[in-house]
Amino acid sequence: MIIYPTLELFNGKCVSLTRGRLDEPVIWHVDPIETARGFAEAGAEWMHVTDINALRGDGDNNDLTLEIIRAAGIPVQLGGGFRSRDQVARWVDHGVGRVVIGTMAAHDPDLLRALAKQFPDQITLAVDIFEGAVMTDGWRSRSSFTPEAYVAAFDDAPLAGIIVTDIDSDIAERDASLSVITALAASTRHPVIARGTVASVDDVARLAYVPNIAGTLIGRALLSKDVDLAKALMVAQTGTEPVAEFQ
């Protein structure tokens, strides 16, 4: 299982969101560049960056993101406000390992499929869930799609994976969130990356036993030092023990 240490960028600062509320970011007083270097030095093979300003549509953190990509020296998975083919291609040219697409997929599913074919294993689908429905436009608009039907619509696309976030739950209610993510992981052939379920290293160990969970994003728990990245990476790389089948 891959650990994706995560930075969410807002006005040049590292932040965390609570239940997807874009207008109430928690600000962390850390240097984004040095934090990214620290992730790599701890042994991370990937990291994830979300540009909250781009997601909100009120600017971007492009220069800072480029610095992070260069400084980290490991592949970066980038999300936040991708709305066009040219935008995706530009960031791939800039060296991003994967691009995360959310709202664009809901509004133009054929474009998502075309991008997945153009950039195989470099397009990740974001599925943000609130009260049983897929949310779009930076978690502000409720769509008519159920998560299961939405994911099934892209079964034939060569996606790198699917990031699943249960916005309805928060880190304090991660058992409920894990249940939602587990059910969706069982319904798709694509590898699933869980988001918002890790508050301790024990949570990483639990995720390792869930079928088709290929990774997890960890942001707030790393910045608050509730999770030690080196320990989390060690747990994620440890093979799970056999589980007995009961009749």
Backbone as CSV, one residue per row, in Angstrom:
resi,resn,N_x,N_y,N_z,CA_x,CA_y,CA_z,C_x,C_y,C_z
1,MET,0.842,-1.192,0.000,0.000,0.000,0.000,0.878,1.242,0.000
2,ILE,0.519,2.227,-0.830,1.313,3.440,-0.970,0.790,4.523,-0.035
3,ILE,1.680,5.114,0.730,1.345,6.275,1.545,1.624,7.535,0.721
4,TYR,0.629,8.390,0.612,0.790,9.663,-0.076,0.769,10.783,0.961
5,PRO,1.930,11.188,1.496,1.925,12.366,2.359,1.388,13.546,1.561
6,THR,0.536,14.342,2.210,-0.283,15.293,1.470,-0.103,16.730,1.946
7,LEU,-0.006,17.638,0.981,-0.013,19.070,1.260,-1.195,19.697,0.534
8,GLU,-1.994,20.455,1.274,-3.073,21.238,0.688,-2.653,22.699,0.759
9,LEU,-2.609,23.379,-0.381,-2.047,24.724,-0.470,-3.145,25.761,-0.646
10,PHE,-3.087,26.806,0.189,-4.050,27.896,0.115,-3.311,29.199,0.383
11,ASN,-3.293,30.079,-0.613,-2.584,31.362,-0.496,-1.129,31.175,-0.062
12,GLY,-0.497,30.118,-0.609,0.910,29.876,-0.325,1.200,29.196,0.991
13,LYS,0.168,28.802,1.712,0.353,28.153,3.012,-0.219,26.742,2.995
14,CYS,0.271,25.914,3.918,-0.276,24.567,4.085,-1.509,24.642,4.973
15,VAL,-2.590,24.017,4.535,-3.836,24.052,5.295,-4.449,22.654,5.352
16,SER,-5.469,22.524,6.179,-6.320,21.334,6.189,-7.768,21.805,6.160
17,LEU,-8.622,20.983,5.560,-10.044,21.303,5.507,-10.812,20.375,6.427
18,THR,-11.869,20.894,7.032,-12.753,20.087,7.866,-14.059,19.881,7.124
19,ARG,-14.387,18.607,6.888,-15.590,18.242,6.133,-15.710,19.013,4.817
20,GLY,-14.568,19.214,4.155,-14.580,19.806,2.829,-14.950,21.270,2.769
21,ARG,-14.976,21.966,3.911,-15.376,23.376,3.909,-14.214,24.243,3.428
22,LEU,-14.350,24.764,2.209,-13.278,25.539,1.601,-13.081,26.890,2.278
23,ASP,-14.113,27.382,2.957,-14.025,28.704,3.562,-13.506,28.677,4.996
24,GLU,-13.157,27.487,5.512,-12.681,27.392,6.892,-11.406,26.543,6.971
25,PRO,-10.360,26.937,6.233,-9.135,26.138,6.290,-8.386,26.316,7.606
26,VAL,-7.820,25.227,8.106,-6.918,25.275,9.254,-5.512,25.501,8.716
27,ILE,-4.854,26.560,9.157,-3.539,26.919,8.637,-2.441,26.299,9.494
28,TRP,-1.465,25.673,8.814,-0.302,25.102,9.491,0.912,25.986,9.197
29,HIS,1.624,26.362,10.238,2.766,27.252,10.073,4.033,26.440,9.826
30,VAL,4.074,25.870,8.627,5.229,25.085,8.194,5.619,25.557,6.802
31,ASP,6.869,25.300,6.435,7.360,25.656,5.111,6.990,24.535,4.134
32,PRO,6.180,24.820,3.113,5.760,23.762,2.188,6.932,23.065,1.499
33,ILE,7.942,23.825,1.119,9.083,23.243,0.403,9.856,22.297,1.315
34,GLU,10.183,22.771,2.516,10.925,21.927,3.452,10.097,20.720,3.886
35,THR,8.794,20.904,4.021,7.930,19.779,4.393,7.943,18.712,3.305
36,ALA,7.898,19.144,2.045,7.959,18.192,0.932,9.285,17.448,0.924
37,ARG,10.378,18.168,1.149,11.684,17.503,1.228,11.699,16.487,2.373
38,GLY,11.079,16.853,3.482,11.026,15.941,4.625,10.275,14.665,4.314
39,PHE,9.208,14.783,3.528,8.462,13.586,3.130,9.373,12.632,2.359
40,ALA,10.132,13.179,1.413,11.032,12.352,0.604,12.133,11.745,1.463
41,GLU,12.678,12.544,2.364,13.758,12.044,3.223,13.278,10.938,4.160
42,ALA,11.995,10.962,4.513,11.440,9.915,5.372,11.229,8.608,4.628
43,GLY,11.320,8.661,3.281,11.186,7.439,2.497,9.950,7.355,1.627
44,ALA,9.153,8.423,1.570,7.947,8.387,0.745,8.318,8.220,-0.728
45,GLU,7.553,7.402,-1.429,7.777,7.183,-2.861,6.908,8.087,-3.717
46,TRP,5.828,8.603,-3.126,4.924,9.541,-3.782,4.526,10.606,-2.763
47,MET,4.020,11.731,-3.257,3.315,12.664,-2.398,2.145,13.258,-3.181
48,HIS,1.206,13.833,-2.448,0.011,14.404,-3.061,-0.072,15.882,-2.708
49,VAL,-0.443,16.700,-3.692,-0.635,18.133,-3.491,-2.006,18.521,-4.023
50,THR,-2.759,19.276,-3.222,-4.020,19.849,-3.685,-3.917,21.367,-3.635
51,ASP,-4.237,22.013,-4.741,-4.241,23.470,-4.820,-5.659,23.947,-4.498
52,ILE,-5.867,24.407,-3.260,-7.199,24.815,-2.829,-7.678,26.056,-3.572
53,ASN,-6.786,26.998,-3.838,-7.194,28.187,-4.594,-7.700,27.816,-5.981
54,ALA,-6.987,26.908,-6.660,-7.434,26.455,-7.977,-8.769,25.734,-7.877
55,LEU,-8.957,24.993,-6.794,-10.213,24.287,-6.566,-11.356,25.276,-6.378
56,ARG,-11.091,26.350,-5.637,-12.107,27.374,-5.390,-12.338,28.271,-6.592
57,GLY,-11.350,28.308,-7.507,-11.466,29.183,-8.656,-11.127,30.625,-8.355
58,ASP,-10.286,30.867,-7.331,-9.926,32.235,-6.971,-8.412,32.448,-6.992
59,GLY,-7.749,31.806,-7.946,-6.298,31.940,-8.055,-5.647,30.580,-8.134
60,ASP,-4.348,30.545,-7.858,-3.656,29.267,-7.875,-2.361,29.379,-7.083
61,ASN,-1.726,28.240,-6.887,-0.417,28.154,-6.236,0.576,27.498,-7.179
62,ASN,0.509,27.881,-8.459,1.306,27.212,-9.484,2.805,27.296,-9.228
63,ASP,3.304,28.492,-8.908,4.745,28.647,-8.697,5.219,27.804,-7.517
64,LEU,4.454,27.823,-6.440,4.814,27.035,-5.262,4.757,25.543,-5.582
65,THR,3.758,25.134,-6.337,3.636,23.719,-6.700,4.835,23.266,-7.529
66,LEU,5.262,24.108,-8.463,6.443,23.776,-9.265,7.678,23.638,-8.386
67,GLU,7.818,24.510,-7.389,8.950,24.411,-6.468,8.892,23.112,-5.675
68,ILE,7.701,22.727,-5.262,7.536,21.485,-4.507,7.928,20.289,-5.361
69,ILE,7.488,20.276,-6.616,7.821,19.170,-7.513,9.334,19.026,-7.650
70,ARG,10.015,20.176,-7.827,11.471,20.134,-7.984,12.170,19.743,-6.685
71,ALA,11.669,20.249,-5.566,12.340,20.029,-4.283,12.139,18.608,-3.761
72,ALA,10.951,18.049,-3.984,10.639,16.745,-3.407,11.489,15.636,-4.013
73,GLY,11.666,15.669,-5.333,12.444,14.631,-5.984,11.742,13.291,-6.054
74,ILE,10.436,13.275,-5.746,9.624,12.065,-5.876,8.384,12.439,-6.680
75,PRO,7.699,11.455,-7.278,6.515,11.784,-8.070,5.446,12.485,-7.238
76,VAL,4.824,13.481,-7.847,3.768,14.246,-7.191,2.445,14.006,-7.908
77,GLN,1.424,13.711,-7.113,0.054,13.582,-7.613,-0.646,14.904,-7.296
78,LEU,-1.128,15.605,-8.335,-1.639,16.965,-8.167,-3.125,17.046,-8.451
79,GLY,-3.863,17.661,-7.537,-5.287,17.895,-7.719,-5.632,19.350,-7.475
80,GLY,-6.802,19.749,-7.989,-7.267,21.090,-7.725,-7.627,21.882,-8.965
81,GLY,-8.907,21.842,-9.360,-9.399,22.755,-10.378,-9.022,22.463,-11.808
82,PHE,-8.767,21.215,-12.150,-8.456,20.900,-13.552,-9.742,20.951,-14.376
83,ARG,-9.724,21.834,-15.400,-10.940,22.072,-16.167,-10.776,21.907,-17.675
84,SER,-9.559,21.605,-18.146,-9.352,21.499,-19.594,-8.244,20.507,-19.910
85,ARG,-8.257,20.018,-21.155,-7.225,19.111,-21.631,-5.854,19.802,-21.609
86,ASP,-5.815,21.075,-22.042,-4.542,21.796,-22.092,-3.930,21.944,-20.697
87,GLN,-4.771,22.188,-19.734,-4.287,22.334,-18.361,-3.652,21.038,-17.863
88,VAL,-4.282,19.932,-18.145,-3.734,18.629,-17.755,-2.408,18.383,-18.460
89,ALA,-2.373,18.601,-19.777,-1.154,18.362,-20.551,-0.014,19.248,-20.079
90,ARG,-0.336,20.483,-19.713,0.705,21.406,-19.261,1.371,20.920,-17.985
91,TRP,0.568,20.417,-17.048,1.151,19.945,-15.782,1.917,18.632,-15.957
92,VAL,1.463,17.796,-16.871,2.241,16.588,-17.179,3.597,16.988,-17.748
93,ASP,3.598,17.997,-18.606,4.858,18.504,-19.157,5.748,19.097,-18.064
94,HIS,5.124,19.655,-17.035,5.881,20.232,-15.922,6.470,19.169,-14.992
95,GLY,6.115,17.908,-15.222,6.699,16.839,-14.436,5.822,16.237,-13.371
96,VAL,4.537,16.581,-13.360,3.624,15.955,-12.399,3.465,14.471,-12.728
97,GLY,3.518,13.627,-11.696,3.393,12.195,-11.919,1.978,11.775,-12.260
98,ARG,1.007,12.390,-11.577,-0.406,12.097,-11.834,-1.225,13.359,-11.649
99,VAL,-2.301,13.449,-12.412,-3.250,14.555,-12.303,-4.564,14.002,-11.763
100,VAL,-5.118,14.684,-10.768,-6.378,14.256,-10.161,-7.517,15.077,-10.747
101,ILE,-8.521,14.391,-11.272,-9.655,15.048,-11.923,-10.942,14.687,-11.191
102,GLY,-11.721,15.719,-10.866,-12.982,15.504,-10.175,-14.147,16.031,-10.971
103,THR,-14.416,17.337,-10.849,-15.587,17.949,-11.475,-15.609,17.762,-12.985
104,MET,-14.455,17.873,-13.639,-14.398,17.704,-15.089,-14.993,16.364,-15.514
105,ALA,-14.747,15.326,-14.734,-15.245,13.996,-15.087,-16.764,13.942,-15.039
106,ALA,-17.359,14.668,-14.104,-18.819,14.682,-14.001,-19.453,15.468,-15.143
107,HIS,-18.808,16.580,-15.550,-19.371,17.424,-16.599,-19.061,16.923,-18.000
108,ASP,-17.912,16.254,-18.151,-17.486,15.792,-19.479,-16.794,14.433,-19.344
109,PRO,-17.567,13.384,-19.106,-16.962,12.055,-18.894,-16.157,11.556,-20.076
110,ASP,-16.558,11.944,-21.298,-15.799,11.509,-22.470,-14.398,12.116,-22.475
111,LEU,-14.271,13.346,-22.012,-12.953,13.971,-21.923,-12.086,13.249,-20.905
112,LEU,-12.677,12.851,-19.797,-11.916,12.095,-18.791,-11.390,10.799,-19.397
113,ARG,-12.235,10.090,-20.144,-11.806,8.836,-20.770,-10.694,9.095,-21.795
114,ALA,-10.834,10.166,-22.550,-9.819,10.489,-23.562,-8.488,10.839,-22.903
115,LEU,-8.532,11.583,-21.802,-7.308,11.940,-21.090,-6.636,10.711,-20.494
116,ALA,-7.453,9.783,-19.980,-6.890,8.559,-19.412,-6.164,7.744,-20.484
117,LYS,-6.684,7.771,-21.707,-6.023,7.055,-22.802,-4.781,7.803,-23.283
118,GLN,-4.849,9.131,-23.281,-3.716,9.937,-23.719,-2.566,9.877,-22.718
119,PHE,-2.910,9.812,-21.422,-1.903,9.777,-20.361,-2.150,8.556,-19.469
120,PRO,-1.886,7.350,-19.998,-2.170,6.136,-19.224,-1.402,6.101,-17.917
121,ASP,-2.095,5.708,-16.857,-1.540,5.606,-15.507,-1.108,6.969,-14.952
122,GLN,-1.648,8.049,-15.522,-1.333,9.377,-14.999,-2.573,10.182,-14.634
123,ILE,-3.745,9.582,-14.809,-4.992,10.266,-14.468,-5.672,9.522,-13.320
124,THR,-5.919,10.258,-12.249,-6.600,9.708,-11.074,-7.952,10.393,-10.934
125,LEU,-8.994,9.613,-10.716,-10.347,10.143,-10.562,-10.629,10.416,-9.084
126,ALA,-11.119,11.612,-8.785,-11.525,11.944,-7.421,-13.024,11.719,-7.276
127,VAL,-13.400,10.940,-6.285,-14.814,10.686,-6.004,-15.084,11.182,-4.585
128,ASP,-15.738,12.329,-4.488,-16.030,12.960,-3.199,-17.498,12.725,-2.872
129,ILE,-17.755,12.134,-1.720,-19.092,11.647,-1.392,-19.661,12.397,-0.195
130,PHE,-20.915,12.825,-0.318,-21.623,13.443,0.803,-23.054,12.933,0.816
131,GLU,-23.427,12.313,1.916,-24.784,11.775,2.092,-25.203,10.899,0.918
132,GLY,-24.276,10.057,0.482,-24.594,9.063,-0.535,-24.576,9.557,-1.965
133,ALA,-24.143,10.808,-2.188,-24.087,11.353,-3.552,-22.694,11.876,-3.844
134,VAL,-22.334,11.884,-5.136,-21.054,12.442,-5.566,-21.164,13.964,-5.594
135,MET,-20.168,14.628,-5.011,-20.131,16.085,-4.982,-19.153,16.603,-6.030
136,THR,-19.448,17.788,-6.569,-18.586,18.398,-7.580,-18.339,19.869,-7.222
137,ASP,-17.585,20.564,-8.078,-17.309,21.993,-7.909,-16.726,22.298,-6.537
138,GLY,-15.638,21.590,-6.223,-14.985,21.838,-4.944,-15.852,21.462,-3.767
139,TRP,-16.577,20.376,-3.892,-17.428,19.837,-2.824,-18.632,20.727,-2.514
140,ARG,-18.959,21.644,-3.441,-20.050,22.579,-3.165,-21.359,22.206,-3.843
141,SER,-21.315,21.354,-4.887,-22.526,21.016,-5.646,-22.807,19.522,-5.541
142,ARG,-24.043,19.204,-5.266,-24.450,17.798,-5.153,-24.932,17.310,-6.514
143,SER,-24.332,16.233,-7.000,-24.746,15.687,-8.292,-25.871,14.671,-8.092
144,SER,-26.351,14.159,-9.203,-27.398,13.128,-9.141,-26.815,11.724,-9.164
145,PHE,-25.469,11.611,-9.153,-24.817,10.311,-9.273,-24.634,9.655,-7.910
146,THR,-24.913,8.354,-7.862,-24.476,7.579,-6.703,-23.000,7.231,-6.919
147,PRO,-22.234,7.054,-5.852,-20.812,6.716,-6.025,-20.605,5.452,-6.846
148,GLU,-21.420,4.431,-6.623,-21.246,3.156,-7.317,-21.478,3.310,-8.824
149,ALA,-22.543,4.010,-9.193,-22.835,4.202,-10.619,-21.785,5.091,-11.273
150,TYR,-21.327,6.081,-10.535,-20.337,7.018,-11.063,-19.026,6.295,-11.366
151,VAL,-18.565,5.511,-10.425,-17.312,4.776,-10.616,-17.455,3.743,-11.728
152,ALA,-18.604,3.070,-11.771,-18.828,2.044,-12.797,-18.784,2.645,-14.199
153,ALA,-19.158,3.910,-14.346,-19.160,4.556,-15.662,-17.754,4.684,-16.246
154,PHE,-16.738,4.578,-15.385,-15.354,4.725,-15.855,-14.553,3.426,-15.727
155,ASP,-15.269,2.313,-15.649,-14.586,1.023,-15.508,-13.658,0.736,-16.689
156,ASP,-14.012,1.248,-17.884,-13.224,0.939,-19.074,-12.083,1.924,-19.301
157,ALA,-11.950,2.930,-18.459,-10.892,3.933,-18.638,-9.613,3.465,-17.937
158,PRO,-8.446,3.646,-18.553,-7.182,3.207,-17.937,-6.686,4.196,-16.882
159,LEU,-7.436,4.283,-15.804,-7.101,5.221,-14.724,-5.956,4.689,-13.872
160,ALA,-5.197,5.610,-13.290,-4.161,5.208,-12.335,-4.784,4.759,-11.026
161,GLY,-5.957,5.283,-10.718,-6.638,4.925,-9.481,-7.788,5.873,-9.221
162,ILE,-8.441,5.662,-8.085,-9.573,6.487,-7.667,-9.349,6.926,-6.231
163,ILE,-9.389,8.226,-6.000,-9.310,8.744,-4.638,-10.732,8.898,-4.115
164,VAL,-11.031,8.250,-3.007,-12.376,8.301,-2.435,-12.333,9.064,-1.116
165,THR,-13.173,10.099,-1.034,-13.292,10.904,0.178,-14.738,10.909,0.624
166,ASP,-14.975,10.546,1.873,-16.315,10.635,2.447,-16.402,11.960,3.199
167,ILE,-16.916,12.990,2.537,-16.982,14.321,3.140,-17.919,14.331,4.336
168,ASP,-18.924,13.469,4.321,-19.927,13.441,5.385,-19.309,13.113,6.727
169,SER,-18.247,12.324,6.697,-17.540,11.995,7.930,-16.330,12.894,8.056
170,ASP,-15.749,12.906,9.225,-14.536,13.665,9.442,-13.549,12.712,10.074
171,ILE,-12.352,13.201,10.351,-11.326,12.328,10.902,-11.757,11.713,12.226
172,ALA,-12.617,12.405,12.978,-13.089,11.871,14.253,-14.084,10.734,14.046
173,GLU,-14.629,10.595,12.843,-15.606,9.551,12.551,-15.088,8.657,11.436
174,ARG,-13.807,8.308,11.529,-13.175,7.607,10.415,-13.672,6.177,10.247
175,ASP,-14.292,5.567,11.262,-14.848,4.224,11.087,-15.979,4.254,10.059
176,ALA,-16.850,5.256,10.178,-17.941,5.381,9.217,-17.394,5.670,7.828
177,SER,-16.388,6.527,7.761,-15.777,6.862,6.477,-15.134,5.639,5.848
178,LEU,-14.436,4.851,6.645,-13.780,3.656,6.127,-14.797,2.666,5.580
179,SER,-15.965,2.599,6.208,-17.007,1.703,5.730,-17.472,2.095,4.334
180,VAL,-17.653,3.389,4.105,-18.069,3.879,2.784,-17.007,3.567,1.743
181,ILE,-15.757,3.829,2.079,-14.659,3.624,1.142,-14.461,2.137,0.857
182,THR,-14.589,1.307,1.876,-14.443,-0.142,1.708,-15.482,-0.681,0.734
183,ALA,-16.726,-0.234,0.887,-17.798,-0.709,0.007,-17.550,-0.310,-1.438
184,LEU,-17.075,0.906,-1.642,-16.816,1.350,-3.005,-15.614,0.620,-3.600
185,ALA,-14.604,0.368,-2.796,-13.428,-0.363,-3.276,-13.803,-1.759,-3.758
186,ALA,-14.801,-2.359,-3.110,-15.230,-3.707,-3.490,-16.011,-3.723,-4.794
187,SER,-16.458,-2.534,-5.247,-17.315,-2.489,-6.432,-16.580,-2.078,-7.704
188,THR,-15.263,-1.848,-7.619,-14.529,-1.384,-8.796,-13.265,-2.190,-9.009
189,ARG,-12.820,-2.243,-10.269,-11.558,-2.919,-10.582,-10.380,-1.970,-10.421
190,HIS,-10.655,-0.673,-10.358,-9.574,0.299,-10.226,-9.025,0.306,-8.797
191,PRO,-7.709,0.491,-8.636,-7.161,0.611,-7.290,-7.706,1.867,-6.610
192,VAL,-8.049,1.732,-5.349,-8.671,2.825,-4.601,-7.678,3.409,-3.598
193,ILE,-7.649,4.739,-3.540,-6.819,5.468,-2.587,-7.755,6.137,-1.592
194,ALA,-7.621,5.782,-0.330,-8.507,6.319,0.705,-8.017,7.678,1.183
195,ARG,-8.973,8.544,1.482,-8.631,9.873,1.986,-9.488,10.180,3.217
196,GLY,-8.850,10.737,4.238,-9.581,11.163,5.423,-9.852,10.059,6.428
197,THR,-9.074,8.979,6.388,-9.327,7.858,7.305,-8.180,7.599,8.273
198,VAL,-7.082,8.335,8.162,-5.897,8.037,8.969,-5.641,9.139,9.998
199,ALA,-5.723,8.772,11.277,-5.367,9.679,12.369,-4.253,9.095,13.227
200,SER,-3.890,7.839,12.959,-2.829,7.180,13.708,-2.202,6.105,12.833
201,VAL,-1.055,5.603,13.253,-0.401,4.524,12.504,-1.273,3.276,12.502
202,ASP,-2.047,3.059,13.571,-2.948,1.902,13.615,-3.957,1.941,12.472
203,ASP,-4.380,3.137,12.090,-5.330,3.250,10.980,-4.697,2.796,9.664
204,VAL,-3.403,3.034,9.520,-2.694,2.547,8.328,-2.713,1.025,8.315
205,ALA,-2.469,0.415,9.465,-2.478,-1.044,9.554,-3.847,-1.617,9.198
206,ARG,-4.911,-0.945,9.639,-6.256,-1.420,9.318,-6.528,-1.343,7.818
207,LEU,-6.115,-0.245,7.208,-6.342,-0.088,5.770,-5.650,-1.170,4.961
208,ALA,-4.506,-1.627,5.434,-3.731,-2.628,4.701,-4.506,-3.934,4.522
209,TYR,-5.497,-4.170,5.376,-6.286,-5.405,5.299,-7.520,-5.272,4.403
210,VAL,-7.817,-4.055,3.943,-9.028,-3.851,3.146,-8.729,-4.178,1.686
211,PRO,-9.472,-5.111,1.081,-9.229,-5.460,-0.322,-9.364,-4.258,-1.243
212,ASN,-8.439,-4.165,-2.187,-8.435,-3.151,-3.234,-8.155,-1.731,-2.731
213,ILE,-7.673,-1.576,-1.515,-7.169,-0.275,-1.078,-5.676,-0.253,-1.407
214,ALA,-5.312,0.557,-2.396,-3.927,0.565,-2.870,-3.097,1.663,-2.233
215,GLY,-3.747,2.577,-1.514,-2.998,3.663,-0.907,-3.878,4.529,-0.042
216,THR,-3.258,5.487,0.628,-4.012,6.429,1.445,-3.309,7.776,1.484
217,LEU,-4.094,8.840,1.458,-3.570,10.182,1.615,-3.527,10.522,3.100
218,ILE,-2.399,11.056,3.563,-2.285,11.493,4.958,-1.753,12.918,4.967
219,GLY,-2.554,13.827,5.450,-2.141,15.219,5.506,-2.133,15.768,6.915
220,ARG,-3.319,16.033,7.440,-3.453,16.663,8.754,-2.723,15.894,9.847
221,ALA,-2.810,14.557,9.819,-2.190,13.755,10.879,-0.670,13.862,10.859
222,LEU,-0.092,14.109,9.669,1.355,14.300,9.589,1.745,15.696,10.085
223,LEU,0.989,16.705,9.670,1.316,18.066,10.060,1.126,18.296,11.557
224,SER,0.174,17.590,12.151,-0.051,17.705,13.596,0.863,16.784,14.400
225,LYS,1.655,15.983,13.664,2.601,15.025,14.254,1.906,13.909,15.045
226,ASP,0.643,13.641,14.714,-0.045,12.483,15.289,0.410,11.190,14.616
227,VAL,0.946,11.316,13.415,1.473,10.158,12.684,2.907,10.458,12.284
228,ASP,3.798,9.508,12.559,5.184,9.587,12.113,5.256,8.928,10.741
229,LEU,5.686,9.687,9.745,5.653,9.184,8.371,6.513,7.944,8.199
230,ALA,7.692,7.929,8.776,8.571,6.759,8.625,7.902,5.500,9.167
231,LYS,7.233,5.610,10.310,6.536,4.450,10.886,5.357,4.038,10.011
232,ALA,4.624,5.026,9.496,3.480,4.708,8.634,3.932,3.987,7.375
233,LEU,5.049,4.436,6.808,5.581,3.781,5.609,5.994,2.347,5.908
234,MET,6.575,2.138,7.069,7.005,0.793,7.448,5.802,-0.138,7.584
235,VAL,4.738,0.369,8.224,3.527,-0.436,8.404,2.885,-0.740,7.052
236,ALA,2.850,0.252,6.173,2.218,0.070,4.865,2.960,-0.942,4.005
237,GLN,4.263,-1.054,4.202,5.074,-1.959,3.388,5.118,-3.372,3.950
238,THR,4.658,-3.537,5.183,4.658,-4.854,5.811,3.498,-5.679,5.272
239,GLY,3.772,-6.864,4.815,2.729,-7.730,4.291,1.737,-8.129,5.359
240,THR,0.463,-8.185,4.990,-0.555,-8.586,5.936,-0.512,-10.085,6.167
241,GLU,-0.913,-10.472,7.361,-0.953,-11.899,7.698,-2.199,-12.521,7.080
242,PRO,-2.165,-13.845,6.826,-3.350,-14.498,6.282,-4.541,-14.365,7.217
243,VAL,-5.706,-14.166,6.639,-6.930,-14.058,7.414,-7.768,-15.306,7.154
244,ALA,-8.220,-15.965,8.225,-8.992,-17.195,8.094,-10.362,-16.917,7.465
245,GLU,-10.810,-17.832,6.612,-12.140,-17.716,6.037,-13.119,-18.500,6.895
246,PHE,-14.221,-17.869,7.257,-15.221,-18.513,8.088,-16.433,-18.856,7.245
247,GLN,-16.955,-20.010,7.488,-18.132,-20.456,6.749,-19.421,-19.970,7.406
